[in-house]
Amino acid sequence: MSDEQTGGKGLMTDAAIRISGLRKTYRGGKGQPEKQALKGIDLTIPRGSVFGLLGPNGAGKSTLINILAGLVVKSAGSVTIWGFDQDRNPRQSRAAIGVMPQELNLDPFFTPRGALEVQAGLYGVPKAERRSDEILELVGLSDKAEAYARTLSGGMRRRLLLAKALVHHPKILVLDEPTAGVDIELRQMLWTNVRKLNEQGMTIILTTHYLEEAQEMCDEIAIINHGEKIAQDSTANLLSRMDSRTMVIVPDGPVVDLPASDGVDAALRDDGNLVLQYRSAQTSAEQVLESVRTANIRIRDVRTEEADLEDVFLALTSGRADDVPPGDQDQPHRGMHRVKL
């Protein structure tokens, strides 16, 4: 079925964005080879989700986002945004997406209200349908509506970038490193607004270097590296792929002999704590504790450490997806739980 057969409204699917075989090659400079920024990315982003797009610096995230926003021309592949093919319906596909960029690219001589009105005009939003004051209130800039952008703090400028991304009522909102270098208050405000927008049906795409944010906010995550998608799954499933567990024992007295048990690696830290690493699919926590008791080690306290998204990310991007690292044992994990014996 063509877009014409649907009255120009695009194909109704359960995907907010569907990407197939997406490639981008940049020409090299004089005497320099070409650079493949994207190498045949296939990606489906569900409607109504909060979707994380993660990867190390240079992985291709910014190139992908710029292609979605219509700022970079792809070399090959297809992109469909809210049912509109980007090649056949570029205006409609671009209108379906709003992007909050990482860079603070604001005209210093516009007021926030003026910047929103200009942005709405660029997208062809009729004056009767503009919601500039409502959006300024949403991002906490009502009292700065007539202040010049050059007088705003860095945090307020980021709020204005979010406001600009919302003026044309997009179905999809892309947040490119939205909380990089911002204070806790702004971060909390941003995530409150993101949750509110998502509850209203907006699809959110998030890129971030703060993996705890992705773990907390995202329903589904894709990880790209060197221009290739190396994983895509629900956040819960990605975490469940990390089967490694670590048990830290605080002994009630000096440890003379280390526990000996199949499937358990035991080591003694400099602080006297006992660290036991195991895989939950092979060894139960009770078996680990039994090995400790057999070694005549009395337990004062015990905690278990489970993999978090940082472990997943490091394992996948370092090519060790099947060799799961337990994490830095000298640092507390966000998945840490205390167990009372």
Secondary structure, DSSP 8 states (H G I E B T S, - for coil): --TGGGTTS----SEEEEEEEEEEEE---TT---EEEEEEEEEEEETT-EEEEE--TTSSHHHHHHHHTTSS--SEEEEEETTEETTT-HHHHHHTEEEE-SS----TTS-HHHHHHHHHHHTT--GGG--HHHHHHHTT-GGGTTS-GGGS-HHHHHHHHHHHHHTT--SEEEEESTTTT--HHHHHHHHHHHHHHHHTT-EEEEE-S-HHHHHHH-SEEEEEETTEEEEEEEHHHHHHT--EEEEEEEESS---S----TT-EEEE-TTS-EEEEEETTT--HHHHHHHHHHTT--EEEEEEEE--HHHHHHHHHTT-TTS-----TTS--TT-EEE--
